[in-house]
């Protein structure tokens, strides 16, 4: 596919750019920062005119796209003031979705977030492992935007039944250099905020590629995490110590992820290949 990738200079985006190209896709990176050169367009996504122009054609780099992968955002709470996070992230996503649909691009995959599950779980989750079945619980402005983006996508595909929009609720993104700090064994409460989860950026790219290939028209959301946790502590010990009153649904395994990826495995064919334990 010919793919527009927003946020291509970011931690996840730079890996996704490399992996999608390695998989044979023709990818044009788009970001507000980045080095000038073939395959990259500098775009302020909060400016709708720039978004439309960038997705339409840029000199001789491209003349339109088959799909959009939207990763650009202020990537977490606390990086910028809340109002700045909202004023950047929400308009950017609206502009990308709206422009893509107006231009006839019917495949959109974008970064939602594990935060909509209720992170940092100061209010315990309804059950463990968590999944996509309970209503969103945004606990920050950043997470609120992610929830609103999902609601936006739901309405857009209702208006445009031929459009596919897939929200990937990525866990805490890691690259191999980060694994020097693993395992997080000292205090289980240090990582209870996301149920001891993470995602290797390379597996994040795999999930995006799978969604591009197989997601049908309509909207759906998927938790995307590694297959394991960030600690060697057994799951039953962690849950008993930190969330003793939370119901457990099924077998937790020894170190299996408690951010359920069962739906992504079943419907996308997602199969994480990378672990800090390697």
C-alpha positions as CSV (number, residue, x, y, z in Angstrom):
1,X,0.0,0.0,0.0
2,X,0.9,3.6,-0.3
3,X,0.6,4.9,3.3
4,X,0.7,8.3,4.9
5,X,2.3,7.9,8.4
6,X,1.8,10.8,10.8
7,X,4.1,11.1,13.7
8,X,6.9,9.4,11.7
9,X,9.7,11.0,13.8
10,X,8.3,9.7,17.1
11,X,9.4,6.8,19.2
12,X,6.8,4.4,17.8
13,X,6.5,6.2,14.5
14,X,10.1,5.9,13.5
15,X,10.0,2.1,14.1
16,X,6.7,1.8,12.3
17,X,8.2,3.7,9.3
18,X,11.1,1.3,9.1
19,X,9.0,-1.9,9.6
20,X,6.2,-1.0,7.1
21,X,8.8,-0.2,4.5
22,X,10.5,-3.5,5.2
23,X,7.2,-5.2,4.7
24,X,7.0,-3.7,1.2
25,X,4.8,-0.7,1.7
26,X,5.4,2.7,0.1
27,X,5.4,5.0,3.2
28,X,5.6,8.8,3.3
29,X,6.4,10.1,6.8
30,X,4.6,13.2,8.1
31,X,5.5,15.1,11.2
32,X,6.0,18.6,12.5
33,X,9.7,17.8,13.0
34,X,12.1,15.7,10.9
35,X,14.9,15.8,8.4
36,X,14.2,17.0,4.9
37,X,14.4,14.3,2.3
38,X,12.6,11.8,0.1
39,X,9.8,10.1,1.9
40,X,9.2,12.9,4.5
41,X,6.8,15.9,4.5
42,X,6.8,18.4,7.3
43,X,3.2,19.1,8.3
44,X,1.4,20.9,11.1
45,X,-1.5,18.6,11.6
46,X,-3.5,21.3,13.5
47,X,-3.7,23.2,10.2
48,X,-6.4,21.5,8.1
49,X,-5.2,23.1,4.9
50,X,-1.8,21.6,5.3
51,X,-3.3,18.2,6.1
52,X,-5.5,18.2,3.0
53,X,-2.6,19.4,0.8
54,X,-0.1,16.8,2.3
55,X,-2.6,13.9,1.8
56,X,-3.4,15.1,-1.8
57,X,0.0,15.4,-3.4
58,X,3.5,16.7,-2.6
59,X,5.6,17.6,-5.6
60,X,6.9,14.4,-7.0
61,X,6.8,12.4,-3.8
62,X,3.3,11.0,-4.1
63,X,-0.1,11.6,-5.7
64,X,-2.4,10.2,-3.1
65,X,-2.6,7.4,-0.6
66,X,-4.3,4.0,-0.1
67,X,-4.3,4.3,3.7
68,X,-3.4,6.6,6.6
69,X,-1.6,5.6,9.8
70,X,-2.1,8.3,12.4
71,X,0.4,8.2,15.3
72,X,1.1,11.9,15.7
73,X,0.3,13.4,19.1
74,X,1.6,14.8,22.3
75,X,2.2,11.2,23.5
76,X,1.3,11.1,27.2
77,X,-0.2,13.1,30.0
78,X,2.1,15.6,31.8
79,X,4.3,16.5,28.9
80,X,2.4,19.7,28.1
81,X,-0.3,21.7,29.9
82,X,-3.6,19.9,29.7
83,X,-5.2,22.6,27.4
84,X,-2.2,22.4,25.1
85,X,-2.5,18.6,24.9
86,X,-6.2,18.9,24.0
87,X,-5.7,21.7,21.5
88,X,-3.0,19.8,19.7
89,X,-4.2,16.2,19.8
90,X,-8.0,16.6,19.2
91,X,-7.8,18.9,16.2
92,X,-5.0,16.9,14.7
93,X,-7.0,13.7,14.7
94,X,-10.1,15.4,13.4
95,X,-8.2,17.0,10.6
96,X,-6.5,13.7,9.6
97,X,-9.7,11.7,9.7
98,X,-11.8,14.4,8.0
99,X,-9.3,15.1,5.2
100,X,-8.7,11.4,4.6
101,X,-12.4,10.6,4.2
102,X,-12.9,13.7,2.0
103,X,-10.1,12.5,-0.3
104,X,-11.6,9.0,-0.6
105,X,-9.0,7.2,1.6
106,X,-11.0,4.4,3.2
107,X,-8.4,2.7,5.5
108,X,-7.3,4.5,8.6
109,X,-5.4,2.9,11.5
110,X,-4.5,5.2,14.5
111,X,-3.0,5.2,17.9
112,X,-5.5,5.1,20.7
113,X,-4.1,4.4,24.2
114,X,-4.2,2.0,27.1
115,X,-5.0,5.0,29.2
116,X,-8.7,4.8,28.2
117,X,-8.9,1.6,30.3
118,X,-8.6,3.6,33.5
119,X,-4.9,4.2,33.9
120,X,-3.2,4.8,36.3
121,X,-5.8,2.5,38.1
122,X,-6.0,4.6,41.2
123,X,-9.6,3.4,40.9
124,X,-9.0,-0.4,40.4
125,X,-10.1,-2.0,37.1
126,X,-13.4,-3.8,37.1
127,X,-11.6,-7.1,36.5
128,X,-8.2,-8.5,35.5
129,X,-7.1,-9.1,32.8
130,X,-8.6,-5.9,31.4
131,X,-10.1,-6.0,27.9
132,X,-12.1,-3.9,25.4
133,X,-15.5,-4.9,26.8
134,X,-16.1,-2.3,29.5
135,X,-16.7,1.4,28.9
136,X,-13.8,3.8,28.6
137,X,-12.5,5.3,31.9
138,X,-10.4,8.4,31.0
139,X,-8.6,9.8,34.0
140,X,-6.6,12.6,32.3
141,X,-7.1,15.1,29.6
142,X,-4.8,13.1,27.4
143,X,-6.9,10.0,27.9
144,X,-10.1,12.0,27.5
145,X,-9.0,13.0,24.0
146,X,-8.2,9.4,23.1
147,X,-11.8,8.5,24.2
148,X,-13.2,11.3,22.2
149,X,-11.2,10.2,19.1
150,X,-12.8,6.8,19.4
151,X,-16.2,8.4,19.6
152,X,-15.4,10.5,16.6
153,X,-14.4,7.4,14.6
154,X,-17.6,5.6,15.5
155,X,-19.7,8.4,14.1
156,X,-17.6,8.9,11.0
157,X,-17.9,5.3,9.9
158,X,-21.6,5.5,10.6
159,X,-21.7,8.3,8.1
160,X,-19.4,6.6,5.7
161,X,-20.0,2.8,5.9
162,X,-17.2,2.0,3.4
163,X,-14.6,3.5,5.7
164,X,-12.5,1.3,8.0
165,X,-11.1,3.0,11.2
166,X,-9.1,0.9,13.6
167,X,-8.1,2.2,17.1
168,X,-5.0,0.5,18.5
169,X,-4.8,1.0,22.3
170,X,-1.1,0.8,22.6
171,X,0.6,0.0,25.9
172,X,3.8,1.7,27.1
173,X,6.0,1.7,24.0
174,X,9.5,0.3,24.4
175,X,12.5,-0.2,22.1
176,X,15.4,-2.7,22.8
177,X,17.5,0.1,24.4
178,X,14.9,0.4,27.1
179,X,15.3,-3.2,28.2
180,X,18.4,-2.4,30.2
181,X,16.0,-1.1,33.0
182,X,14.1,-4.4,33.1
183,X,12.8,-6.2,35.1
184,X,10.7,-4.0,37.3
185,X,10.8,-6.2,40.4
186,X,11.6,-3.9,43.3
187,X,8.1,-2.6,44.1
188,X,5.0,-3.9,42.3
189,X,3.3,-0.6,42.8
190,X,5.9,1.1,40.5
191,X,4.2,-0.4,37.5
192,X,0.7,-1.1,38.7
193,X,-0.5,2.0,36.8
194,X,-0.8,-0.1,33.6
195,X,-1.0,-3.6,35.1
196,X,2.8,-4.2,34.4
197,X,2.3,-3.9,30.7
198,X,4.4,-2.7,27.7
199,X,4.6,-3.0,23.9
200,X,7.7,-3.5,21.8
201,X,7.6,-0.9,19.1
202,X,8.3,-3.6,16.5
203,X,5.2,-5.5,17.6
204,X,3.3,-2.3,17.5
205,X,4.3,-2.0,13.8
206,X,3.1,-5.6,13.3
207,X,-0.3,-4.7,14.7
208,X,-0.6,-1.7,12.4
209,X,0.3,-3.8,9.4
210,X,-2.2,-6.5,10.4
211,X,-5.0,-3.9,10.8
212,X,-4.2,-2.4,7.4
213,X,-4.5,-5.7,5.8
214,X,-7.5,-7.3,7.5
215,X,-9.7,-4.7,9.3
216,X,-13.1,-4.6,7.6
217,X,-15.2,-1.4,7.1
218,X,-16.5,0.1,10.3
219,X,-14.8,0.9,13.6
220,X,-13.1,-1.4,16.1
221,X,-10.7,-1.0,19.0
222,X,-7.9,-3.3,20.2
223,X,-5.5,-3.5,23.1
224,X,-2.0,-3.9,21.7
225,X,0.6,-5.1,24.3
226,X,3.4,-7.5,24.6
227,X,2.6,-11.1,25.5
228,X,4.3,-10.8,28.9
229,X,4.7,-8.3,31.8
230,X,7.6,-6.1,32.8
231,X,8.5,-8.1,35.9
232,X,9.5,-11.6,36.9
233,X,7.1,-11.6,39.8
234,X,4.2,-14.1,39.2
235,X,0.9,-12.5,38.3
236,X,-1.0,-14.1,41.1
237,X,1.3,-12.5,43.6
238,X,1.1,-9.0,42.0
239,X,-2.7,-9.1,41.8
240,X,-3.1,-10.4,45.4
241,X,-0.8,-7.7,46.7
242,X,-1.9,-4.7,44.7
243,X,-5.5,-5.4,43.6
244,X,-6.7,-8.0,46.2
245,X,-10.4,-7.1,45.7
246,X,-10.5,-7.1,41.9
247,X,-12.2,-10.2,40.3
248,X,-9.9,-12.3,38.2
249,X,-11.3,-13.6,34.9
250,X,-9.6,-16.9,33.9
251,X,-6.1,-18.1,34.3
252,X,-3.6,-15.2,34.7
253,X,-0.6,-17.4,33.7
254,X,2.8,-16.8,35.3
255,X,3.9,-13.7,33.5
256,X,1.2,-13.3,30.8
257,X,0.1,-9.8,29.9
258,X,-2.8,-8.6,32.0
259,X,-3.8,-6.2,29.2
260,X,-5.7,-8.8,27.2
261,X,-4.6,-9.1,23.6
262,X,-7.0,-12.0,22.9
263,X,-9.2,-9.9,20.7
264,X,-6.3,-8.6,18.6
265,X,-5.0,-12.1,18.2
266,X,-8.4,-13.4,17.1
267,X,-9.5,-10.6,14.7
268,X,-6.3,-9.1,13.5
269,X,-4.0,-12.1,13.6
270,X,-1.7,-10.1,15.9
271,X,1.1,-12.3,17.3
272,X,3.8,-10.4,19.3
273,X,7.3,-11.7,18.6
274,X,9.4,-9.5,20.9
275,X,10.0,-9.6,24.7
276,X,12.5,-8.0,27.1
277,X,13.2,-11.5,28.3
278,X,14.9,-12.2,25.0
